[in-house]
């Protein structure tokens, strides 16, 4: 099958540091190549991939310099995708909804995975207009604000089975990984760790939009001797950072579409203590691979009991549910249904 993968230009594929969408696109593209498919990846020129790389922009926008208009590079890339669209059996977009007016006019089968939050009022009339554009959710919870979108499937993210190693021994500290932002609630993670009198290591980036929040609400919390802020880490550091933790704290306060770090922790054998928001109950099996709680007090109690959980069950759940091969196989099944529908045969009803 000739497959195009169209990635955001914000980060390279895979990203050098933080970047969930680009990391998933990297794993999916490489896995599809390993399955024997002919894959072209549209991404920034500093990307690394087993697929054929097509780039209209030399470097990722976030770390590659002062980009004043991120829309222009994306539109340039999309124009190139449209010019060579007939070369592919299916085109898989990962760039939110910027391409929808163009995609609607494509004669080639296409699908878009929505990686972000959808509880935004402006999206309701937009997806009402473009309900004919097939889209994929990364959790059932993600669909809630837009039930009338053109849902074609739900496909959970996956990681290469050998990306992160299993760490059977109990960890020495609690871990927080991600962004320092109001919705990720690192302040809650700090409160949980201090209540449990356990060390907390924080590996997180601060986006420019969140710098004022960091300075106002978070910086002073990092001065406690039990709290260590290590900054933003890359893929090469996650095995040791997560694997040596006793638990991942995920005390979010927003409708998380998926939460890639949760399955990264499971791959290392590390249980997750998470607030019941968004996709969390779909990813974490309460009492087996972590604890899904409703309050900070419940999170404190769960963190004190996390050593009771079997780290082997966490790894087993990852291997059963969240590998890149499983993710790629589900997407290939969807691609085939889309191609069949485009040829005028049986549609994709019931695939979601």
N, C-alpha and C positions, 0 to 999 in steps of 0.2 A: 504494500500500500504506500502511496506517495502522500506524505503528511507534512503540512506546514504548521509549525508552532510559532506564534507571534507573542513575544514577551514585552513587558514594559522596558523602557530605557532608563528608568531611575537607577537601577543597579545592574551590574554585569550578571551573567548567567553562568555559573552560580555567583552570588554576591561575595565580595571580599569579606564583608562583615555582616551586618544585619540585612535581612531581606527575605521574607517568607515566600512571596509569590515567585520570585526569580529562582529560589532554591527548588521549589516544586517543579517549575518548568525544566530546570536542569535535570532533575531525577527522571522526570517523565520522558524527556527527549532521549536521554541516554538509554533508558530501559527499552524504549521503542526501537532504537537502533539495534540493541542486543537481541530483540525478538525478530530481527530481519527486515524491518520496515525501512523505507527510504525517507529520511526525515531532514527537512530544512528548518533551521532555527533562525528566525528574524529577531535580532537582539543587538546590543551594543558591541562594538568591535573588539572590546577587551574580554569578551565572553570565552569560556572554554567548554567545548562540547564534542561528543562523539558524532553529532549530526553535522550536516553541511551548514556552515555559518554564513548568513547573509546579513550584512550590516550597512545601514545608511548613516550611522553615527559612530564616531571612533571610540568614544569612551562613555561609561555610565555617567548619568547626569549628576547624581548626588555627590560622588567623590571625584568627578572628572573635571572640576572647574566651576566657574561662575555661569551657570545657565540661567538666563533671565526669562526665557519663555519655553517651558517644557512641552507645550502643545506642538510647537513647530517641528521639532525632531520626530515626534510621534506621527504627525500627519505625513511627513516625508517618508517614514518607514511604511505607513499604511498605503501610500500611493504606490510604492514599489511592490507591496504585496498584491495589490489589485492588478498591476500591470502583468504580473506573472502568475495570476491565480489559476489559469487553465492548466498549468503544469502539475497541479495537485489533485488528488482524489478527495481530500478534505482539508480544511483550514481550521485550526484550533487557535482561537484568540484568548489572550490573558490580559487585555488592556482595558478592563472595565467596559464602559459603554461608548467610548469615543468614536468607535468605528461603526456603530449601528446603522446610520444612514447609508453607509457604503455597503455593509454586509447584506442589508436587505435587498440590494440590487445584484448580488453575486449569483452567478449561475452554478458555482461550485458549492457542494455541501460544506457547511461551516457550523461551528458551535463556539460558544464563549463560556469559559469558566469564570464565575464571579468570585473573586477572592476577598472582597472587602465587606464592610458593614452595609446593610441595605435599609436600615431604619432612618431614612432621610426623607423628609416630606416631598422634596422636589422629584424624587425617583418615582413616586406613585403615578403621576400623569405620564411620565416618560415611558415607563414600562407598560403602561396601558396602551400607549401608541405603538410600541414595538413588541407587542405580545407574540408576533409571528417570528421573532428572532430566537432561535433555540439557545437556551442557557443551561448551565450546570451549576448546581449548588454544591458546596463543600461540606454541608451538614443539613439536616432537616430543619434545624432551628433557624438557619440563615434565611430560609424561604418565608418565614412568618410575615414580615412586613409587606411582601409583594406576592400574594398568592396567585395573582393572575398573570404573572410573567410567563414566558414561554419555556417552562421547566421541561427539560428533556431527561434529566437524570440527577441523582446525587452521588458523587464520587468522593469518598474520603481521601485525604492526602496520604502519601506513603513515602517511606525512606528506603534506600538501598539496604538490603539485609545486613551487609557487612560494613555499613558506614560507621556505626557506633558499637562498641563492644560491651558485652554483659559484665557487670561488676557485682559479683555475688556478696562481697563483704559489706556490712553496714557502713554507711557514710559517716563523715566526721562533722558535717555542717549542713544547714539548710541552704537551698539555692533559690535564687530568683533570676530569671533570664528574660530579656525582652527590651521593652522601652520604658523609660521613666516618663509617664504621662498620667493625667488624672484618671483615665479609665483602666489603667493597668494596676494601679493602687499598690505601688511599692511601699507606701506608708503603712498599709495593712500588713504587708509581709514583715516589716520591721517590728510592728506591734506584736505580731504572733511570735516572732523569734524571741523578743525580749520577755514576753510573758512565759515562754517555755525555758528561758535562760539557756538558749542554744545559739551558737554562732550562725550568722547569716552572711553569705557571700552574694553580692549583687553584680551581675554581668548585664549591663543594659546601656543603651545609647540614649542620648538626649537630643531630640530633633530641635531645630531652631524654633519651631512653634511652641515648644515646651520648656524653653530655657527659663522664662520668667517663673513658671510653676516650679521648676527645679530649685531655683534660687530662693523662692519665697517659702515653699512648703517642705522641701526634701533635704536640702544641703545640710541643715543643722541636725537632722536625724542621723546623719552618717558619722557623727562624732563619737558615738558610743563604742566602747571597746569590743563589743560583740558583733559589730556591723563592719563589713569590709566591702567597699565599692571598688570593683576592678575595671569598670568601664565596659566598652563595647568589645565583644570577642568574636572571632571568626570561627568557621567550621572546624578548623584544625584543633581548636581549644576545647570544643564542647565535650568530647569524650571524657577527658580528665575532669573537667569542671562539673559536669552533671554526674558522671559515674561515681565520683567520690562524695556525693551528697547523700544524706539520709532521706531527704524528700525534696521535691520541687514544690514551692509555694506558688499558687496561681490564684491570688485573691482578687480577681478582676471585678470591675463594676461597669460592665458594658456587654452587649450581646455578641460575644466572641464568635466569629463565623466558624473557626476551627481550632486554632491554637496549636501550631506545629511543635512548639516546645514541649507540649504534653507527650507527644509520641516519641520525641527525642529522649525524654526522660525514661519512658517505658522501655525503649530500646536498650538503655543502659541498665535496666532492672530497677529503676528508681521510682517509687510510688509518688503520687501527686495528691496534694491537698488543695482543693479548688472550690471556689464559690460557685453555686449553681446559677450560672449565667450562660446563655447562648448554647454552644455545642457541648459544654462540659459534660452533661449527663450522657451524651452519646459516645464520648471518647473514653471516659473513666468509668470503670466498673466498681461501684461503691462497695467497699469492704474487701475487694480483691486486688485491684491495681491502684487503689488510692481511696480517698474519702471525698465525697461531694457534700458540701455543707451549705447552710443558709446564712450563717452569721459568723462574725469574727470569733466570738466565744466558742462556737462549735469548731471552728478551724483550730483554735488553740488546743482544745481537747483532742481533736483528731491528730494533730501534730505530736502530741505527747504519746499517742498510741500507734504511731506509724511503724514502729519497729516490729509490731505484731504481724505485719504483712510480709508475704513471701516474695522476695525480689525475683525469684524464678517465674512466678505467675505474671509479673509485669513484662518480662522479656517474652514469655510465651504468648501473651496477648498481642504484643507488637508483631511477632512473627505470624500470628494468625490473621490479624486485621489490618495492619498498617505498613505493609511492605510496598516498595515501588513497583514490584512485579504485579501484585494484586491491583494497584492503581492503574497501571498501564493496560492490563487485560480488560478492566472494566471500560476504559476509554476506547480501546479497540472495538469492543462490542458495540459501544455507542456510535463510533464512526461508521461501522458497517450498517447499522440501522439507518443512519442519516443518508448514506449512499443508496441504500435500498429505497428509502422514501423518495429521494430525488429522481430515481429511475422510474417512479410511478408504481412501485410495488407496495408491499405491506409497510405501513407507517411505523412510527415509534411509540404509539400509544401504549401506556403501561410500563414504559422503561424507567420512569422516575420513581 
